[in-house]
Amino acid sequence: MAMSKAALSVLSFGAYCVVVGALIVADPDALLRVCRLPPGGEAYLRVLGTVVFTLGLYYVAAARAGVVSFFRWTVWGRPLACAIFCGLVALRLAPAVLIVFGIIDGAGALWTGLALRASTRGPCASGR
């Protein structure tokens, strides 16, 4: 059975999280360099990488299993993350580059939301 467009969007976001999480666990300073931030060296960065990696695995598993309820949860959860990231930057509690990660979260949620909406319209409305 072919994967739905919503599942593909969730799978893509999961793959992104797996890659970013693995990078943070393996070499957090590499990501910090790309973001033009000073080296960290603190263990919490690798802990964060582990969380991001594990969440990515959940996204991949949910996409492969076609768990539509999970897809719907991400449509409100990822924009919330984007809003919090923007708030942290606005309050000068985080560097501006964090907004890039928030935009990726928000764009992924939009992709998933639009795909879910198109799938509920039925075959005639989606042009099939």
PyMOL commands that set and color helices and strands:
alter all, ss='L'
color gray80, all
select helices_A, chain A and resi 5-26+28-34+43-65+68-90+98-121
alter helices_A, ss='H'
color red, helices_A
deselect
rebuild
show_as cartoon
